[in-house]
Amino acid sequence: MIRKALSGLAVLLVAAATVVAAEVNLEGVKCVVAPKAATASKVVEYKGSKVYFCCGGCVGKFKANTAKFAEKANHQLVATKQFTQKACPFSGGDLNESTAVKFAGTKVAFCCNNCKGKFAGAKDDAAKLKLAFSDKAFAKGFAKAKK
């Protein structure tokens, strides 16, 4: 009897995990470690949400040095709509929608054209990623999406 109950519980847990994973659209989402498509079966809890990877090897690399991949992980949280922008990532000020720009499949807005100019003036995408999605900027500008 206990085995049947435990088996039933295991089936429910797998079904629940499948439903939760299905809520996130991974179309166009890349692994935060390698430039490959992320999959729902390779996932790690991060900032109360989920970060997706292409393979188990990348999961291990992320767990070994989360700080190294923080900007990409933060960006993925926004790309998968688990986090939304609430304020300017530089100042923490109110967003001005006229300053919004597209960056790597996500929209990023700023409080003013000075902050937008700082972002636009960054030398490359890696520098822009660091500016808008570093842990400090992420804490100022983004919040976990409400379900």
C-alpha positions in Angstrom: 0.0 0.0 0.0 2.8 2.4 0.9 4.6 1.6 -2.4 1.4 2.5 -4.4 1.1 5.8 -2.5 4.7 6.7 -3.1 4.4 5.8 -6.8 1.3 7.9 -7.1 3.1 10.8 -5.4 6.1 10.5 -7.7 3.7 10.6 -10.8 2.1 13.7 -9.4 5.5 15.4 -8.8 6.6 14.6 -12.4 3.3 15.9 -13.8 3.6 19.1 -11.8 7.1 19.7 -12.9 6.1 19.2 -16.5 3.3 21.7 -16.2 5.6 24.3 -14.6 8.3 23.8 -17.3 5.6 24.2 -20.0 4.7 27.6 -18.7 8.0 29.0 -19.9 8.4 29.5 -23.7 12.0 28.6 -24.6 11.7 29.4 -28.3 14.8 31.4 -29.2 16.2 31.2 -25.7 19.9 30.3 -25.5 21.8 28.4 -22.8 23.6 30.8 -20.5 26.8 28.9 -20.8 27.0 27.8 -24.4 25.5 29.4 -27.5 23.0 26.6 -28.0 19.2 26.3 -27.6 18.1 25.9 -24.0 15.9 22.9 -23.1 13.2 22.5 -20.4 14.8 19.3 -19.1 18.1 21.0 -18.1 17.2 23.6 -15.4 18.6 25.1 -12.2 16.8 27.2 -9.6 18.1 30.8 -9.6 16.7 33.8 -7.8 13.5 31.9 -7.1 13.0 31.1 -10.8 14.5 28.8 -13.3 17.4 29.1 -15.7 17.6 26.7 -18.6 20.6 25.1 -20.3 21.4 23.0 -23.3 23.1 20.1 -21.5 24.1 18.7 -18.1 27.7 19.9 -18.6 26.5 23.5 -18.8 24.4 23.0 -15.6 27.6 21.9 -13.8 29.6 24.8 -15.1 26.9 27.2 -14.0 26.6 25.7 -10.5 30.4 25.8 -10.1 30.6 29.5 -10.9 27.2 31.2 -10.9 28.7 34.7 -10.7 30.5 34.2 -14.0 27.2 33.7 -15.8 25.0 36.0 -13.7 24.4 38.6 -16.5 23.3 36.0 -19.0 21.2 34.2 -16.4 19.5 37.5 -15.4 18.8 38.3 -19.1 17.3 34.8 -19.6 15.0 35.4 -16.7 13.6 38.4 -18.5 13.6 36.7 -21.9 11.5 33.9 -20.4 9.2 36.4 -18.8 9.9 35.1 -15.3 11.1 38.6 -14.4 9.8 42.0 -15.7 11.3 45.4 -15.8 10.0 47.7 -13.0 12.5 50.6 -13.1 15.6 52.0 -14.9 18.5 49.5 -14.4 20.9 52.4 -13.9 19.1 54.8 -11.6 16.2 52.8 -10.3 13.9 55.6 -11.5 10.6 55.4 -13.2 10.6 54.1 -16.8 10.1 56.3 -19.8 8.7 54.1 -22.5 10.0 56.4 -25.2 13.6 55.3 -24.2 12.9 51.6 -24.8 15.3 49.6 -27.0 15.4 46.0 -28.1 18.4 44.0 -26.9 18.9 40.3 -27.6 15.2 39.6 -27.9 14.2 41.6 -24.9 12.9 45.2 -24.4 14.9 47.4 -22.0 13.7 50.9 -21.1 15.3 53.7 -19.1 14.3 56.7 -17.0 15.8 59.2 -19.4 17.8 59.6 -22.6 21.0 60.0 -20.7 20.7 56.4 -19.4 19.6 55.2 -22.8 22.7 56.9 -24.3 24.9 55.2 -21.8 23.5 51.9 -22.8 23.6 52.7 -26.6 27.2 53.9 -26.3 28.5 50.7 -24.9 31.2 49.2 -27.1 29.4 45.9 -27.9 26.6 43.5 -26.8 28.8 42.0 -24.0 29.2 45.5 -22.5 25.5 46.2 -22.9 24.6 42.9 -21.2 26.9 43.8 -18.3 25.4 47.3 -18.0 21.7 46.3 -18.0 21.8 42.8 -16.5 24.6 42.8 -13.9 23.3 41.8 -10.4 23.3 45.4 -9.3 21.4 46.7 -12.3 19.1 43.7 -12.2 18.2 44.4 -8.6 17.4 48.0 -9.4 15.4 47.4 -12.6 13.7 44.1 -12.5 11.3 42.1 -10.3 9.9 38.6 -10.3 6.8 38.5 -12.5 3.5 38.0 -10.8 1.6 34.9 -11.9 
